[in-house]
Amino acid sequence: MHILQPKHSKLNEKESSELLKKMNISKSQLPKIYSDDPAISGMCEIGDIIKIERKSPDGKSFFYYRVVV
């Protein structure tokens, strides 16, 4: 992982279902990320949900979610 690359982490089944329920969406409505993406290589399978944490210059964290295809 590169120092400028945001942190990528895989959600477990419970976290995934809570996220989808909270956002009132299905997995197919989430943006996609390829399984061979270097940021997640080897840690995910197709259908997993990835949480991406990015930090702004003022130190606040923002979270983005992607489903692995």
Contacts in CASP RR format, 6 or more apart in sequence:
PFRMAT RR
TARGET T0000
AUTHOR 0000-0000-0000
METHOD contacts of the structure
MODEL  1
MHILQPKHSKLNEKESSELLKKMNISKSQLPKIYSDDPAISGMCEIGDII
KIERKSPDGKSFFYYRVVV
1 39 0 8 1.000
5 39 0 8 1.000
6 39 0 8 1.000
6 52 0 8 1.000
6 53 0 8 1.000
6 54 0 8 1.000
6 55 0 8 1.000
7 52 0 8 1.000
7 53 0 8 1.000
8 39 0 8 1.000
8 40 0 8 1.000
8 43 0 8 1.000
8 50 0 8 1.000
8 51 0 8 1.000
8 52 0 8 1.000
9 50 0 8 1.000
9 51 0 8 1.000
9 53 0 8 1.000
10 40 0 8 1.000
10 43 0 8 1.000
10 44 0 8 1.000
10 48 0 8 1.000
10 49 0 8 1.000
10 50 0 8 1.000
10 51 0 8 1.000
11 19 0 8 1.000
11 48 0 8 1.000
11 49 0 8 1.000
11 50 0 8 1.000
11 51 0 8 1.000
11 65 0 8 1.000
15 49 0 8 1.000
16 48 0 8 1.000
16 49 0 8 1.000
19 49 0 8 1.000
19 65 0 8 1.000
20 26 0 8 1.000
20 27 0 8 1.000
27 47 0 8 1.000
27 49 0 8 1.000
27 67 0 8 1.000
28 67 0 8 1.000
30 49 0 8 1.000
30 65 0 8 1.000
30 66 0 8 1.000
30 67 0 8 1.000
31 64 0 8 1.000
31 65 0 8 1.000
31 66 0 8 1.000
31 67 0 8 1.000
32 66 0 8 1.000
32 67 0 8 1.000
32 68 0 8 1.000
32 69 0 8 1.000
33 39 0 8 1.000
33 40 0 8 1.000
33 50 0 8 1.000
33 66 0 8 1.000
33 67 0 8 1.000
33 68 0 8 1.000
33 69 0 8 1.000
34 68 0 8 1.000
34 69 0 8 1.000
35 44 0 8 1.000
35 45 0 8 1.000
35 46 0 8 1.000
35 68 0 8 1.000
35 69 0 8 1.000
40 50 0 8 1.000
40 68 0 8 1.000
44 50 0 8 1.000
44 68 0 8 1.000
45 68 0 8 1.000
46 68 0 8 1.000
46 69 0 8 1.000
47 67 0 8 1.000
47 68 0 8 1.000
47 69 0 8 1.000
48 67 0 8 1.000
48 68 0 8 1.000
49 65 0 8 1.000
49 66 0 8 1.000
49 67 0 8 1.000
49 68 0 8 1.000
50 65 0 8 1.000
50 66 0 8 1.000
50 67 0 8 1.000
50 68 0 8 1.000
51 63 0 8 1.000
51 64 0 8 1.000
51 65 0 8 1.000
52 63 0 8 1.000
52 64 0 8 1.000
52 65 0 8 1.000
52 66 0 8 1.000
53 61 0 8 1.000
53 62 0 8 1.000
53 63 0 8 1.000
54 61 0 8 1.000
54 62 0 8 1.000
54 63 0 8 1.000
54 64 0 8 1.000
55 61 0 8 1.000
55 62 0 8 1.000
56 62 0 8 1.000
END
